[in-house]
Amino acid sequence: NDIPAHGASQLAKALTVNSALTSLDLMHNKIGATGASDIAKALLVNSTLTSLNLCYNEIGSVGASELAKALLVNSTLTSLVLSDASIGADGASALVKARRERWAAQESSDSESS
C-alpha cells in the first residue's frame, strides 16, 4: 500500500460523514503524523468506527498525541492498533493517559446512572 498523508486526509474527510464503516485497516502505508492528525480530527465526530489499524505508518509521537486527544472524545473506537508506528515514549504516554481518563469518565458515568 502506498497511501500518503494527503490520501489519509481524504479518508479522514470521508470518516466525518461515515455512517456505515466500522473497521479501517491502513496498515503498511505512509500516512505519517499529518495523516494521523487528520484521522484523529475525524474521530472527534465519527460515531461508527470501532476498529482502526495504523501499524507500520510512522505516525510519530505527534500523530499518536493527536489520536490520544480524539480518544478522550470518541466513545465508539474500541480497537486502535499502532504496532511499529514509531509513536515513541511520548506518544505511548499520551495514549495511555487518554485511555485512563476515558475509562475513569466511563466508570464515573456508570456509577452515576446506577
VEXRONU-142760 format. One record per residue: residue in three letters; x, y, z of N, C-alpha, C in turn; residue number from 1. Coordinates in steps of 0.001 Angstrom, whole numbers, plus 500000, padded with zeros to 6 digits. Layout:
BEGIN
<site><res>ALA</res><n_east>X</n_east><n_north>Y</n_north><n_up>Z</n_up><ca_east>X</ca_east><ca_north>Y</ca_north><ca_up>Z</ca_up><c_east>X</c_east><c_north>Y</c_north><c_up>Z</c_up><n>NUM</n></site>
...
//
This chain:
BEGIN
<site><res>ASN</res><n_east>500845</n_east><n_north>498812</n_north><n_up>500000</n_up><ca_east>500000</ca_east><ca_north>500000</ca_north><ca_up>500000</ca_up><c_east>500879</c_east><c_north>501236</c_north><c_up>500000</c_up><n>1</n></site>
<site><res>ASP</res><n_east>500373</n_east><n_north>502272</n_north><n_up>499459</n_up><ca_east>501145</ca_east><ca_north>503500</ca_north><ca_up>499348</ca_up><c_east>500296</c_east><c_north>504740</c_north><c_up>499618</c_up><n>2</n></site>
<site><res>ILE</res><n_east>499413</n_east><n_north>504672</n_north><n_up>500578</n_up><ca_east>498576</ca_east><ca_north>505837</ca_north><ca_up>500875</ca_up><c_east>499417</c_east><c_north>506853</c_north><c_up>501641</c_up><n>3</n></site>
<site><res>PRO</res><n_east>499652</n_east><n_north>508030</n_north><n_up>501049</n_up><ca_east>500428</ca_east><ca_north>509066</ca_north><ca_up>501730</ca_up><c_east>499533</c_east><c_north>509919</c_north><c_up>502629</c_up><n>4</n></site>
<site><res>ALA</res><n_east>500121</n_east><n_north>510933</n_north><n_up>503246</n_up><ca_east>499379</ca_east><ca_north>511806</ca_north><ca_up>504165</ca_up><c_east>498156</c_east><c_north>512426</c_north><c_up>503503</c_up><n>5</n></site>
<site><res>HIS</res><n_east>498294</n_east><n_north>512912</n_north><n_up>502265</n_up><ca_east>497127</ca_east><ca_north>513555</ca_north><ca_up>501644</ca_up><c_east>496023</c_east><c_north>512541</c_north><c_up>501336</c_up><n>6</n></site>
<site><res>GLY</res><n_east>496396</n_east><n_north>511288</n_north><n_up>501100</n_up><ca_east>495382</ca_east><ca_north>510247</ca_north><ca_up>500931</ca_up><c_east>494646</c_east><c_north>509981</c_north><c_up>502230</c_up><n>7</n></site>
<site><res>ALA</res><n_east>495389</n_east><n_north>509986</n_north><n_up>503321</n_up><ca_east>494777</ca_east><ca_north>509798</ca_north><ca_up>504635</ca_up><c_east>493853</c_east><c_north>510972</c_north><c_up>504963</c_up><n>8</n></site>
<site><res>SER</res><n_east>494234</n_east><n_north>512153</n_north><n_up>504521</n_up><ca_east>493394</ca_east><ca_north>513335</ca_north><ca_up>504748</ca_up><c_east>492061</c_east><c_north>513191</c_north><c_up>504026</c_up><n>9</n></site>
<site><res>GLN</res><n_east>492097</n_east><n_north>512635</n_north><n_up>502828</n_up><ca_east>490856</ca_east><ca_north>512404</ca_north><ca_up>502078</ca_up><c_east>489999</c_east><c_north>511343</c_north><c_up>502778</c_up><n>10</n></site>
<site><res>LEU</res><n_east>490636</n_east><n_north>510298</n_north><n_up>503265</n_up><ca_east>489903</ca_east><ca_north>509278</ca_north><ca_up>504022</ca_up><c_east>489284</c_east><c_north>509880</c_north><c_up>505282</c_up><n>11</n></site>
<site><res>ALA</res><n_east>490024</n_east><n_north>510767</n_north><n_up>505928</n_up><ca_east>489518</ca_east><ca_north>511415</ca_north><ca_up>507144</ca_up><c_east>488262</c_east><c_north>512230</c_north><c_up>506842</c_up><n>12</n></site>
<site><res>LYS</res><n_east>488261</n_east><n_north>512917</n_north><n_up>505720</n_up><ca_east>487061</ca_east><ca_north>513675</ca_north><ca_up>505332</ca_up><c_east>485863</c_east><c_north>512746</c_north><c_up>505188</c_up><n>13</n></site>
<site><res>ALA</res><n_east>486102</n_east><n_north>511598</n_north><n_up>504568</n_up><ca_east>485023</ca_east><ca_north>510626</ca_north><ca_up>504410</ca_up><c_east>484550</c_east><c_north>510092</c_north><c_up>505764</c_up><n>14</n></site>
<site><res>LEU</res><n_east>485476</n_east><n_north>509914</n_north><n_up>506695</n_up><ca_east>485106</ca_east><ca_north>509411</ca_north><ca_up>508022</ca_up><c_east>484194</c_east><c_north>510371</c_north><c_up>508780</c_up><n>15</n></site>
<site><res>THR</res><n_east>484303</n_east><n_north>511653</n_north><n_up>508482</n_up><ca_east>483457</ca_east><ca_north>512617</ca_north><ca_up>509197</ca_up><c_east>481982</c_east><c_north>512468</c_north><c_up>508842</c_up><n>16</n></site>
<site><res>VAL</res><n_east>481689</n_east><n_north>511898</n_north><n_up>507686</n_up><ca_east>480297</ca_east><ca_north>511707</ca_north><ca_up>507275</ca_up><c_east>479920</c_east><c_north>510231</c_north><c_up>507216</c_up><n>17</n></site>
<site><res>ASN</res><n_east>480842</n_east><n_north>509359</n_north><n_up>507578</n_up><ca_east>480611</ca_east><ca_north>507922</ca_north><ca_up>507529</ca_up><c_east>479521</c_east><c_north>507510</c_north><c_up>508505</c_up><n>18</n></site>
<site><res>SER</res><n_east>478623</n_east><n_north>506658</n_north><n_up>508021</n_up><ca_east>477602</ca_east><ca_north>506120</ca_north><ca_up>508923</ca_up><c_east>477516</c_east><c_north>504600</c_north><c_up>508815</c_up><n>19</n></site>
<site><res>ALA</res><n_east>478482</n_east><n_north>503976</n_north><n_up>508145</n_up><ca_east>478416</ca_east><ca_north>502529</ca_north><ca_up>507968</ca_up><c_east>479725</c_east><c_north>501813</c_north><c_up>508284</c_up><n>20</n></site>
<site><res>LEU</res><n_east>480857</n_east><n_north>502383</n_north><n_up>507937</n_up><ca_east>482143</ca_east><ca_north>501721</ca_north><ca_up>508109</ca_up><c_east>482475</c_east><c_north>501559</c_north><c_up>509582</c_up><n>21</n></site>
<site><res>THR</res><n_east>482773</n_east><n_north>500328</n_north><n_up>509993</n_up><ca_east>483108</ca_east><ca_north>500075</ca_north><ca_up>511396</ca_up><c_east>484574</c_east><c_north>499711</c_north><c_up>511595</c_up><n>22</n></site>
<site><res>SER</res><n_east>485254</n_east><n_north>499309</n_north><n_up>510528</n_up><ca_east>486645</ca_east><ca_north>498892</ca_north><ca_up>510642</ca_up><c_east>487452</c_east><c_north>499465</c_north><c_up>509478</c_up><n>23</n></site>
<site><res>LEU</res><n_east>488638</n_east><n_north>499996</n_north><n_up>509799</n_up><ca_east>489505</ca_east><ca_north>500578</ca_north><ca_up>508777</ca_up><c_east>490927</c_east><c_north>500105</c_north><c_up>509014</c_up><n>24</n></site>
<site><res>ASP</res><n_east>491498</n_east><n_north>499419</n_north><n_up>508039</n_up><ca_east>492853</ca_east><ca_north>498885</ca_north><ca_up>508137</ca_up><c_east>493751</c_east><c_north>499654</c_north><c_up>507175</c_up><n>25</n></site>
<site><res>LEU</res><n_east>494606</n_east><n_north>500507</n_north><n_up>507718</n_up><ca_east>495541</ca_east><ca_north>501300</ca_north><ca_up>506920</ca_up><c_east>496982</c_east><c_north>500848</c_north><c_up>507150</c_up><n>26</n></site>
<site><res>MET</res><n_east>497153</n_east><n_north>499598</n_north><n_up>507516</n_up><ca_east>498469</ca_east><ca_north>499039</ca_north><ca_up>507804</ca_up><c_east>499386</c_east><c_north>499140</c_north><c_up>506582</c_up><n>27</n></site>
<site><res>HIS</res><n_east>500669</n_east><n_north>499415</n_north><n_up>506853</n_up><ca_east>501710</ca_east><ca_north>499477</ca_north><ca_up>505817</ca_up><c_east>501451</c_east><c_north>500573</c_north><c_up>504790</c_up><n>28</n></site>
<site><res>ASN</res><n_east>501183</n_east><n_north>501770</n_north><n_up>505247</n_up><ca_east>501044</ca_east><ca_north>502916</ca_north><ca_up>504356</ca_up><c_east>502032</c_east><c_north>503987</c_north><c_up>504778</c_up><n>29</n></site>
<site><res>LYS</res><n_east>501855</n_east><n_north>505170</n_north><n_up>504290</n_up><ca_east>502779</ca_east><ca_north>506268</ca_north><ca_up>504582</ca_up><c_east>502012</c_east><c_north>507511</c_north><c_up>505022</c_up><n>30</n></site>
<site><res>ILE</res><n_east>501091</n_east><n_north>507313</n_north><n_up>505968</n_up><ca_east>500239</ca_east><ca_north>508440</ca_north><ca_up>506333</ca_up><c_east>500952</c_east><c_north>509454</c_north><c_up>507215</c_up><n>31</n></site>
<site><res>GLY</res><n_east>501932</n_east><n_north>509036</n_north><n_up>507975</n_up><ca_east>502707</ca_east><ca_north>509958</ca_north><ca_up>508794</ca_up><c_east>501881</c_east><c_north>510673</c_north><c_up>509847</c_up><n>32</n></site>
<site><res>ALA</res><n_east>502518</n_east><n_north>511648</n_north><n_up>510486</n_up><ca_east>501872</ca_east><ca_north>512405</ca_north><ca_up>511565</ca_up><c_east>500710</c_east><c_north>513249</c_north><c_up>511044</c_up><n>33</n></site>
<site><res>THR</res><n_east>500878</n_east><n_north>513812</n_north><n_up>509859</n_up><ca_east>499821</ca_east><ca_north>514658</ca_north><ca_up>509291</ca_up><c_east>498565</c_east><c_north>513849</c_north><c_up>509018</c_up><n>34</n></site>
<site><res>GLY</res><n_east>498735</n_east><n_north>512702</n_north><n_up>508401</n_up><ca_east>497583</ca_east><ca_north>511846</ca_north><ca_up>508119</ca_up><c_east>496920</c_east><c_north>511360</c_north><c_up>509391</c_up><n>35</n></site>
<site><res>ALA</res><n_east>497728</n_east><n_north>510987</n_north><n_up>510381</n_up><ca_east>497180</ca_east><ca_north>510531</ca_north><ca_up>511662</ca_up><c_east>496418</c_east><c_north>511658</c_north><c_up>512356</c_up><n>36</n></site>
<site><res>SER</res><n_east>496935</n_east><n_north>512865</n_north><n_up>512264</n_up><ca_east>496257</ca_east><ca_north>514016</ca_north><ca_up>512876</ca_up><c_east>494910</c_east><c_north>514273</c_north><c_up>512204</c_up><n>37</n></site>
<site><res>ASP</res><n_east>494872</n_east><n_north>514138</n_north><n_up>510888</n_up><ca_east>493606</ca_east><ca_north>514329</ca_north><ca_up>510174</ca_up><c_east>492601</c_east><c_north>513238</c_north><c_up>510537</c_up><n>38</n></site>
<site><res>ILE</res><n_east>493080</n_east><n_north>512009</n_north><n_up>510661</n_up><ca_east>492193</ca_east><ca_north>510918</ca_north><ca_up>511070</ca_up><c_east>491703</c_east><c_north>511156</c_north><c_up>512497</c_up><n>39</n></site>
<site><res>ALA</res><n_east>492578</n_east><n_north>511648</n_north><n_up>513359</n_up><ca_east>492184</ca_east><ca_north>511951</ca_north><ca_up>514738</ca_up><c_east>491068</c_east><c_north>512992</c_north><c_up>514770</c_up><n>40</n></site>
<site><res>LYS</res><n_east>491179</n_east><n_north>514015</n_north><n_up>513945</n_up><ca_east>490124</ca_east><ca_north>515036</ca_north><ca_up>513875</ca_up><c_east>488800</c_east><c_north>514416</c_north><c_up>513447</c_up><n>41</n></site>
<site><res>ALA</res><n_east>488875</n_east><n_north>513481</n_north><n_up>512497</n_up><ca_east>487649</ca_east><ca_north>512809</ca_north><ca_up>512043</ca_up><c_east>487038</c_east><c_north>511980</c_north><c_up>513160</c_up><n>42</n></site>
<site><res>LEU</res><n_east>487891</n_east><n_north>511373</n_north><n_up>513993</n_up><ca_east>487387</ca_east><ca_north>510553</ca_north><ca_up>515101</ca_up><c_east>486630</c_east><c_north>511379</c_north><c_up>516134</c_up><n>43</n></site>
<site><res>LEU</res><n_east>486865</n_east><n_north>512663</n_north><n_up>516147</n_up><ca_east>486139</ca_east><ca_north>513528</ca_north><ca_up>517082</ca_up><c_east>484642</c_east><c_north>513555</c_north><c_up>516770</c_up><n>44</n></site>
<site><res>VAL</res><n_east>484279</n_east><n_north>513322</n_north><n_up>515508</n_up><ca_east>482871</ca_east><ca_north>513360</ca_north><ca_up>515117</ca_up><c_east>482334</c_east><c_north>512019</c_north><c_up>514633</c_up><n>45</n></site>
<site><res>ASN</res><n_east>483215</n_east><n_north>511082</n_north><n_up>514297</n_up><ca_east>482777</ca_east><ca_north>509789</ca_north><ca_up>513801</ca_up><c_east>482222</c_east><c_north>508947</c_north><c_up>514940</c_up><n>46</n></site>
<site><res>SER</res><n_east>481067</n_east><n_north>508325</n_north><n_up>514710</n_up><ca_east>480452</ca_east><ca_north>507525</ca_north><ca_up>515769</ca_up><c_east>480191</c_east><c_north>506084</c_north><c_up>515339</c_up><n>47</n></site>
<site><res>THR</res><n_east>480828</n_east><n_north>505637</n_north><n_up>514261</n_up><ca_east>480604</ca_east><ca_north>504265</ca_north><ca_up>513812</ca_up><c_east>481867</c_east><c_north>503412</c_north><c_up>513788</c_up><n>48</n></site>
<site><res>LEU</res><n_east>483023</n_east><n_north>504026</n_north><n_up>513626</n_up><ca_east>484264</ca_east><ca_north>503262</ca_north><ca_up>513527</ca_up><c_east>484613</c_east><c_north>502649</c_north><c_up>514879</c_up><n>49</n></site>
<site><res>THR</res><n_east>484782</n_east><n_north>501333</n_north><n_up>514910</n_up><ca_east>485131</ca_east><ca_north>500648</ca_north><ca_up>516152</ca_up><c_east>486564</c_east><c_north>500126</c_north><c_up>516129</c_up><n>50</n></site>
<site><res>SER</res><n_east>487142</n_east><n_north>499970</n_north><n_up>514942</n_up><ca_east>488478</ca_east><ca_north>499397</ca_north><ca_up>514830</ca_up><c_east>489307</c_east><c_north>500176</c_north><c_up>513805</c_up><n>51</n></site>
<site><res>LEU</res><n_east>490531</n_east><n_north>500550</n_north><n_up>514213</n_up><ca_east>491436</ca_east><ca_north>501297</ca_north><ca_up>513340</ca_up><c_east>492838</c_east><c_north>500725</c_north><c_up>513466</c_up><n>52</n></site>
<site><res>ASN</res><n_east>493418</n_east><n_north>500320</n_north><n_up>512343</n_up><ca_east>494756</ca_east><ca_north>499751</ca_north><ca_up>512332</ca_up><c_east>495687</c_east><c_north>500697</c_north><c_up>511571</c_up><n>53</n></site>
<site><res>LEU</res><n_east>496655</n_east><n_north>501249</n_north><n_up>512283</n_up><ca_east>497635</ca_east><ca_north>502165</ca_north><ca_up>511687</ca_up><c_east>499064</c_east><c_north>501630</c_north><c_up>511809</c_up><n>54</n></site>
<site><res>CYS</res><n_east>499207</n_east><n_north>500314</n_north><n_up>511892</n_up><ca_east>500537</ca_east><ca_north>499703</ca_north><ca_up>512011</ca_up><c_east>501438</c_east><c_north>500102</c_north><c_up>510849</c_up><n>55</n></site>
<site><res>TYR</res><n_east>502727</n_east><n_north>500226</n_north><n_up>511146</n_up><ca_east>503754</ca_east><ca_north>500496</ca_north><ca_up>510132</ca_up><c_east>503471</c_east><c_north>501769</c_north><c_up>509338</c_up><n>56</n></site>
<site><res>ASN</res><n_east>503110</n_east><n_north>502840</n_north><n_up>510005</n_up><ca_east>502808</ca_east><ca_north>504097</ca_north><ca_up>509329</ca_up><c_east>503685</c_east><c_north>505259</c_north><c_up>509759</c_up><n>57</n></site>
<site><res>GLU</res><n_east>504566</n_east><n_north>505047</n_north><n_up>510710</n_up><ca_east>505440</ca_east><ca_north>506110</ca_north><ca_up>511201</ca_up><c_east>504678</c_east><c_north>507406</c_north><c_up>511493</c_up><n>58</n></site>
<site><res>ILE</res><n_east>503674</n_east><n_north>507267</n_north><n_up>512348</n_up><ca_east>502881</ca_east><ca_north>508441</ca_north><ca_up>512703</ca_up><c_east>503582</c_east><c_north>509314</c_north><c_up>513738</c_up><n>59</n></site>
<site><res>GLY</res><n_east>504569</n_east><n_north>508760</n_north><n_up>514416</n_up><ca_east>505345</ca_east><ca_north>509529</ca_north><ca_up>515377</ca_up><c_east>504566</c_east><c_north>509896</c_north><c_up>516622</c_up><n>60</n></site>
<site><res>SER</res><n_east>505245</n_east><n_north>510584</n_north><n_up>517517</n_up><ca_east>504615</ca_east><ca_north>510969</ca_north><ca_up>518783</ca_up><c_east>503554</c_east><c_north>512045</c_north><c_up>518574</c_up><n>61</n></site>
<site><res>VAL</res><n_east>503744</n_east><n_north>512881</n_north><n_up>517565</n_up><ca_east>502750</ca_east><ca_north>513929</ca_north><ca_up>517273</ca_up><c_east>501435</c_east><c_north>513300</c_north><c_up>516819</c_up><n>62</n></site>
<site><res>GLY</res><n_east>501513</n_east><n_north>512371</n_north><n_up>515884</n_up><ca_east>500304</ca_east><ca_north>511695</ca_north><ca_up>515416</ca_up><c_east>499627</c_east><c_north>510921</c_north><c_up>516533</c_up><n>63</n></site>
<site><res>ALA</res><n_east>500433</n_east><n_north>510247</n_north><n_up>517359</n_up><ca_east>499882</ca_east><ca_north>509487</ca_north><ca_up>518478</ca_up><c_east>499212</c_east><c_north>510410</c_north><c_up>519493</c_up><n>64</n></site>
<site><res>SER</res><n_east>499807</n_east><n_north>511560</n_north><n_up>519742</n_up><ca_east>499222</ca_east><ca_north>512516</ca_north><ca_up>520690</ca_up><c_east>497890</c_east><c_north>513062</c_north><c_up>520180</c_up><n>65</n></site>
<site><res>GLU</res><n_east>497794</n_east><n_north>513274</n_north><n_up>518885</n_up><ca_east>496526</ca_east><ca_north>513738</ca_north><ca_up>518301</ca_up><c_east>495461</c_east><c_north>512644</c_north><c_up>518413</c_up><n>66</n></site>
<site><res>LEU</res><n_east>495854</n_east><n_north>511406</n_north><n_up>518164</n_up><ca_east>494919</ca_east><ca_north>510293</ca_north><ca_up>518336</ca_up><c_east>494479</c_east><c_north>510181</c_north><c_up>519791</c_up><n>67</n></site>
<site><res>ALA</res><n_east>495394</n_east><n_north>510419</n_north><n_up>520708</n_up><ca_east>495058</ca_east><ca_north>510377</ca_north><ca_up>522135</ca_up><c_east>493981</c_east><c_north>511405</c_north><c_up>522469</c_up><n>68</n></site>
<site><res>LYS</res><n_east>494108</n_east><n_north>512602</n_north><n_up>521925</n_up><ca_east>493079</ca_east><ca_north>513637</ca_north><ca_up>522157</ca_up><c_east>491722</c_east><c_north>513169</c_north><c_up>521646</c_up><n>69</n></site>
<site><res>ALA</res><n_east>491720</n_east><n_north>512510</n_north><n_up>520504</n_up><ca_east>490466</ca_east><ca_north>512023</ca_north><ca_up>519928</ca_up><c_east>489847</c_east><c_north>510940</c_north><c_up>520803</c_up><n>70</n></site>
<site><res>LEU</res><n_east>490693</n_east><n_north>510118</n_north><n_up>521423</n_up><ca_east>490179</ca_east><ca_north>509048</ca_north><ca_up>522278</ca_up><c_east>489450</c_east><c_north>509580</c_north><c_up>523505</c_up><n>71</n></site>
<site><res>LEU</res><n_east>489773</n_east><n_north>510791</n_north><n_up>523900</n_up><ca_east>489077</ca_east><ca_north>511397</ca_north><ca_up>525038</ca_up><c_east>487625</c_east><c_north>511708</c_north><c_up>524701</c_up><n>72</n></site>
<site><res>VAL</res><n_east>487343</n_east><n_north>511896</n_north><n_up>523425</n_up><ca_east>486005</ca_east><ca_north>512274</ca_north><ca_up>522970</ca_up><c_east>485262</c_east><c_north>511096</c_north><c_up>522341</c_up><n>73</n></site>
<site><res>ASN</res><n_east>485957</n_east><n_north>510340</n_north><n_up>521516</n_up><ca_east>485336</ca_east><ca_north>509249</ca_north><ca_up>520768</ca_up><c_east>485071</c_east><c_north>508062</c_north><c_up>521683</c_up><n>74</n></site>
<site><res>SER</res><n_east>483822</n_east><n_north>507622</n_north><n_up>521742</n_up><ca_east>483480</ca_east><ca_north>506505</ca_north><ca_up>522621</ca_up><c_east>483198</c_east><c_north>505218</c_north><c_up>521847</c_up><n>75</n></site>
<site><res>THR</res><n_east>483276</n_east><n_north>505247</n_north><n_up>520532</n_up><ca_east>482968</ca_east><ca_north>504044</ca_north><ca_up>519760</ca_up><c_east>484201</c_east><c_north>503261</c_north><c_up>519344</c_up><n>76</n></site>
<site><res>LEU</res><n_east>485341</n_east><n_north>503910</n_north><n_up>519212</n_up><ca_east>486556</ca_east><ca_north>503209</ca_north><ca_up>518808</ca_up><c_east>487050</c_east><c_north>502338</c_north><c_up>519962</c_up><n>77</n></site>
<site><res>THR</res><n_east>487026</n_east><n_north>501037</n_north><n_up>519771</n_up><ca_east>487431</ca_east><ca_north>500126</ca_north><ca_up>520833</ca_up><c_east>488749</c_east><c_north>499422</c_north><c_up>520527</c_up><n>78</n></site>
<site><res>SER</res><n_east>489223</n_east><n_north>499520</n_north><n_up>519285</n_up><ca_east>490478</ca_east><ca_north>498888</ca_north><ca_up>518908</ca_up><c_east>491312</c_east><c_north>499851</c_north><c_up>518073</c_up><n>79</n></site>
<site><res>LEU</res><n_east>492482</n_east><n_north>500179</n_north><n_up>518579</n_up><ca_east>493432</ca_east><ca_north>501033</ca_north><ca_up>517864</ca_up><c_east>494771</c_east><c_north>500323</c_north><c_up>517874</c_up><n>80</n></site>
<site><res>VAL</res><n_east>495241</n_east><n_north>499907</n_north><n_up>516706</n_up><ca_east>496476</ca_east><ca_north>499133</ca_north><ca_up>516601</ca_up><c_east>497566</c_east><c_north>500034</c_north><c_up>516026</c_up><n>81</n></site>
<site><res>LEU</res><n_east>498668</n_east><n_north>500172</n_north><n_up>516782</n_up><ca_east>499749</ca_east><ca_north>501075</ca_north><ca_up>516398</ca_up><c_east>501123</c_east><c_north>500399</c_north><c_up>516424</c_up><n>82</n></site>
<site><res>SER</res><n_east>501173</n_east><n_north>499107</n_north><n_up>516217</n_up><ca_east>502442</ca_east><ca_north>498393</ca_north><ca_up>516212</ca_up><c_east>503374</c_east><c_north>498974</c_north><c_up>515155</c_up><n>83</n></site>
<site><res>ASP</res><n_east>504612</n_east><n_north>499173</n_north><n_up>515530</n_up><ca_east>505631</ca_east><ca_north>499691</ca_north><ca_up>514609</ca_up><c_east>505189</c_east><c_north>500972</c_north><c_up>513889</c_up><n>84</n></site>
<site><res>ALA</res><n_east>504511</n_east><n_north>501837</n_north><n_up>514620</n_up><ca_east>504075</ca_east><ca_north>503117</ca_north><ca_up>514063</ca_up><c_east>504986</c_east><c_north>504254</c_north><c_up>514521</c_up><n>85</n></site>
<site><res>SER</res><n_east>506095</n_east><n_north>503904</n_north><n_up>515158</n_up><ca_east>507097</ca_east><ca_north>504888</ca_north><ca_up>515607</ca_up><c_east>506508</c_east><c_north>505975</c_north><c_up>516489</c_up><n>86</n></site>
<site><res>ILE</res><n_east>505656</n_east><n_north>505567</n_north><n_up>517447</n_up><ca_east>504997</ca_east><ca_north>506571</ca_north><ca_up>518291</ca_up><c_east>505891</c_east><c_north>507069</c_north><c_up>519418</c_up><n>87</n></site>
<site><res>GLY</res><n_east>506934</n_east><n_north>506348</n_north><n_up>519746</n_up><ca_east>507862</ca_east><ca_north>506783</ca_north><ca_up>520785</ca_up><c_east>507245</c_east><c_north>506786</c_north><c_up>522167</c_up><n>88</n></site>
<site><res>ALA</res><n_east>508065</n_east><n_north>507098</n_north><n_up>523142</n_up><ca_east>507623</ca_east><ca_north>507095</ca_north><ca_up>524543</ca_up><c_east>506585</c_east><c_north>508182</c_north><c_up>524804</c_up><n>89</n></site>
<site><res>ASP</res><n_east>506768</n_east><n_north>509363</n_north><n_up>524221</n_up><ca_east>505812</ca_east><ca_north>510455</ca_north><ca_up>524446</ca_up><c_east>504442</c_east><c_north>510128</c_north><c_up>523863</c_up><n>90</n></site>
<site><res>GLY</res><n_east>504435</n_east><n_north>509556</n_north><n_up>522665</n_up><ca_east>503166</ca_east><ca_north>509176</ca_north><ca_up>522049</ca_up><c_east>502467</c_east><c_north>508081</c_north><c_up>522833</c_up><n>91</n></site>
<site><res>ALA</res><n_east>503233</n_east><n_north>507088</n_north><n_up>523269</n_up><ca_east>502662</ca_east><ca_north>505999</ca_north><ca_up>524057</ca_up><c_east>502095</c_east><c_north>506521</c_north><c_up>525369</c_up><n>92</n></site>
<site><res>SER</res><n_east>502823</n_east><n_north>507423</n_north><n_up>525996</n_up><ca_east>502371</ca_east><ca_north>508009</ca_north><ca_up>527255</ca_up><c_east>501066</c_east><c_north>508783</c_north><c_up>527072</c_up><n>93</n></site>
<site><res>ALA</res><n_east>500973</n_east><n_north>509546</n_north><n_up>526002</n_up><ca_east>499750</ca_east><ca_north>510314</ca_north><ca_up>525726</ca_up><c_east>498562</c_east><c_north>509382</c_north><c_up>525521</c_up><n>94</n></site>
<site><res>LEU</res><n_east>498782</n_east><n_north>508285</n_north><n_up>524809</n_up><ca_east>497709</ca_east><ca_north>507330</ca_north><ca_up>524562</ca_up><c_east>497261</c_east><c_north>506637</c_north><c_up>525845</c_up><n>95</n></site>
<site><res>VAL</res><n_east>498202</n_east><n_north>506240</n_north><n_up>526669</n_up><ca_east>497863</ca_east><ca_north>505586</ca_north><ca_up>527938</ca_up><c_east>497092</c_east><c_north>506550</c_north><c_up>528833</c_up><n>96</n></site>
<site><res>LYS</res><n_east>497563</n_east><n_north>507781</n_north><n_up>528907</n_up><ca_east>496884</ca_east><ca_north>508784</ca_north><ca_up>529733</ca_up><c_east>495456</c_east><c_north>509018</c_north><c_up>529244</c_up><n>97</n></site>
<site><res>ALA</res><n_east>495283</n_east><n_north>509139</n_north><n_up>527939</n_up><ca_east>493945</ca_east><ca_north>509361</ca_north><ca_up>527377</ca_up><c_east>493031</c_east><c_north>508183</c_north><c_up>527673</c_up><n>98</n></site>
<site><res>ARG</res><n_east>493563</n_east><n_north>506986</n_north><n_up>527537</n_up><ca_east>492753</ca_east><ca_north>505790</ca_north><ca_up>527782</ca_up><c_east>492324</c_east><c_north>505732</c_north><c_up>529244</c_up><n>99</n></site>
<site><res>ARG</res><n_east>493250</n_east><n_north>506044</n_north><n_up>530143</n_up><ca_east>492912</ca_east><ca_north>506031</ca_north><ca_up>531569</ca_up><c_east>491843</c_east><c_north>507073</c_north><c_up>531885</c_up><n>100</n></site>
<site><res>GLU</res><n_east>491985</n_east><n_north>508257</n_north><n_up>531318</n_up><ca_east>491000</ca_east><ca_north>509317</ca_north><ca_up>531555</ca_up><c_east>489631</c_east><c_north>508915</c_north><c_up>531018</c_up><n>101</n></site>
<site><res>ARG</res><n_east>489615</n_east><n_north>508267</n_north><n_up>529862</n_up><ca_east>488352</ca_east><ca_north>507834</ca_north><ca_up>529264</ca_up><c_east>487693</c_east><c_north>506764</c_north><c_up>530133</c_up><n>102</n></site>
<site><res>TRP</res><n_east>488493</n_east><n_north>505807</n_north><n_up>530618</n_up><ca_east>487952</ca_east><ca_north>504763</ca_north><ca_up>531489</ca_up><c_east>487401</c_east><c_north>505367</c_north><c_up>532772</c_up><n>103</n></site>
<site><res>ALA</res><n_east>488125</n_east><n_north>506325</n_north><n_up>533340</n_up><ca_east>487665</ca_east><ca_north>506964</ca_north><ca_up>534579</ca_up><c_east>486343</c_east><c_north>507688</c_north><c_up>534340</c_up><n>104</n></site>
<site><res>ALA</res><n_east>486232</n_east><n_north>508357</n_north><n_up>533213</n_up><ca_east>484999</ca_east><ca_north>509066</ca_north><ca_up>532888</ca_up><c_east>483855</c_east><c_north>508087</c_north><c_up>532700</c_up><n>105</n></site>
<site><res>GLN</res><n_east>484120</n_east><n_north>506957</n_north><n_up>532060</n_up><ca_east>483077</ca_east><ca_north>505935</ca_north><ca_up>531855</ca_up><c_east>482637</c_east><c_north>505330</c_north><c_up>533178</c_up><n>106</n></site>
<site><res>GLU</res><n_east>483600</n_east><n_north>505049</n_north><n_up>534065</n_up><ca_east>483266</ca_east><ca_north>504490</ca_north><ca_up>535368</ca_up><c_east>482421</c_east><c_north>505459</c_north><c_up>536170</c_up><n>107</n></site>
<site><res>SER</res><n_east>482772</n_east><n_north>506740</n_north><n_up>536107</n_up><ca_east>482030</ca_east><ca_north>507763</ca_north><ca_up>536820</ca_up><c_east>480596</c_east><c_north>507855</c_north><c_up>536282</c_up><n>108</n></site>
<site><res>SER</res><n_east>480478</n_east><n_north>507819</n_north><n_up>534968</n_up><ca_east>479165</ca_east><ca_north>507879</ca_north><ca_up>534328</ca_up><c_east>478330</c_east><c_north>506658</c_north><c_up>534672</c_up><n>109</n></site>
<site><res>ASP</res><n_east>478975</n_east><n_north>505489</n_north><n_up>534676</n_up><ca_east>478271</ca_east><ca_north>504251</ca_north><ca_up>535015</ca_up><c_east>477771</c_east><c_north>504260</c_north><c_up>536458</c_up><n>110</n></site>
<site><res>SER</res><n_east>478598</n_east><n_north>504764</n_north><n_up>537376</n_up><ca_east>478203</ca_east><ca_north>504767</ca_north><ca_up>538782</ca_up><c_east>477099</c_east><c_north>505800</c_north><c_up>539054</c_up><n>111</n></site>
<site><res>GLU</res><n_east>477094</n_east><n_north>506884</n_north><n_up>538302</n_up><ca_east>476054</ca_east><ca_north>507891</ca_north><ca_up>538476</ca_up><c_east>474713</c_east><c_north>507401</c_north><c_up>537958</c_up><n>112</n></site>
<site><res>SER</res><n_east>474720</n_east><n_north>506545</n_north><n_up>536941</n_up><ca_east>473459</ca_east><ca_north>506061</ca_north><ca_up>536368</ca_up><c_east>472932</c_east><c_north>504820</c_north><c_up>537096</c_up><n>113</n></site>
<site><res>SER</res><n_east>473710</n_east><n_north>504317</n_north><n_up>538058</n_up><ca_east>473259</ca_east><ca_north>503118</ca_north><ca_up>538811</ca_up><c_east>472318</c_east><c_north>503483</c_north><c_up>539910</c_up><n>114</n></site>
//
